[in-house]
């Protein structure tokens, strides 16, 4: 018997993830930015550089992503929890319809990039694969950048935000 969704979510919550906001433009001709919080991000390929984000069916950003065929991934810093909550749909002001009041600039490809994010990836969709209750958007990375001297990342663990308070670096064995 398959696990029920709540048990599956609880167990998967033990995997620490980073927190991102995927952004694009509205497909209504207004050119207004739109975004959603996503923690399902992974690199897919180095050559060509590809990433994948998973977006739940029925999310309001889905038609915008399909129409524009482009998206940006904004990797959030620890101090950006409010943005993560807002783009996840929390009832706050300003809300998602007002782009959560976020400071942003158009990136080199014109996609909305959030100020203060620790890194950005600007992508062109190359494939969308529908699996279960999500669509996997695979994007070719057209441009990317990191924010020098950035804060630590915003992390998510067991349905709560966690922060890196103290960390030590250890190189993997057998790797340069």
Buried (B, 14 or more C-beta within 10 A) or exposed (E): EEEEEEEEEEEEBEEEBBBBBBBBBBEEEEEEBBBBBBBBBEEBEEEEBBBBBBBBEEBEBBEBBBEBBBBBBBBBBBEBBEBBBBBBEEEEEEBBEEBBEBEBEBBEEEBBBBEBBBBBBBBBBEEBEEEEEBBBBBBBBBBBEEBEEBBEBBBBEEEEBEEEEEEEEEEEEEEE
